[in-house]
Amino acid sequence: FLPDDGWTEPIAGRRYPAGWHTVSAPLAQIPVFVRAGAALPVWVQAENGQPTLEKEHCIKALYLTKPVVRRESIQYVSKEERQRLVMEPLADGYEIRADVPCEVTLLLAAGHFYAEAEGGHVVSCVYCQERHVTEIRVSGGFTRIRMKEKR
C-alpha cells in the first residue's frame, strides 16, 4: 500500500498513484518507492546514469521526483558539501537554486526535460526513455537552473 501523493520506482522509472499495488520483488532487487516531491542523494554509473549501490566509477547525483501541488518546494541540504538546493514548481516547469555556486548531476524522474542555467554554464540533458528519467548535468558553478518539460 502506498499512502497519499504519487510514487516513483527509481530503477524502472515507473510512477504509481496512492493505493494498493502488486509489484515484482525478486530477491536480487528489492522494490524501492520514492514519494512525489522528494530529493534523494544517489550514486549513478558515470557512463549511463543508472542508479547503483557501488561507488566505483560512479558520480554522486540528486534524484528528484516531481513536486506535488500541495507542496511549494523541495529542499535538499548537504552538510558534507555545505550546500542547499531548492526546487520550486513554476507555471511552465521547475527552477532549482543553489545557495553557493556548485556543479551538480540531477536525475529528474517521470519526465523528458530540458534545462537552462544562468550565466552560460554548461548544461547537458539526456533523456532515458526506458526509465522515463532526464539526467541533467551542470558544470561551471551554477546558482540557478530553469527546467521545462518537453511536450
Disulfide bonds with the S-S distance in Angstrom:
none
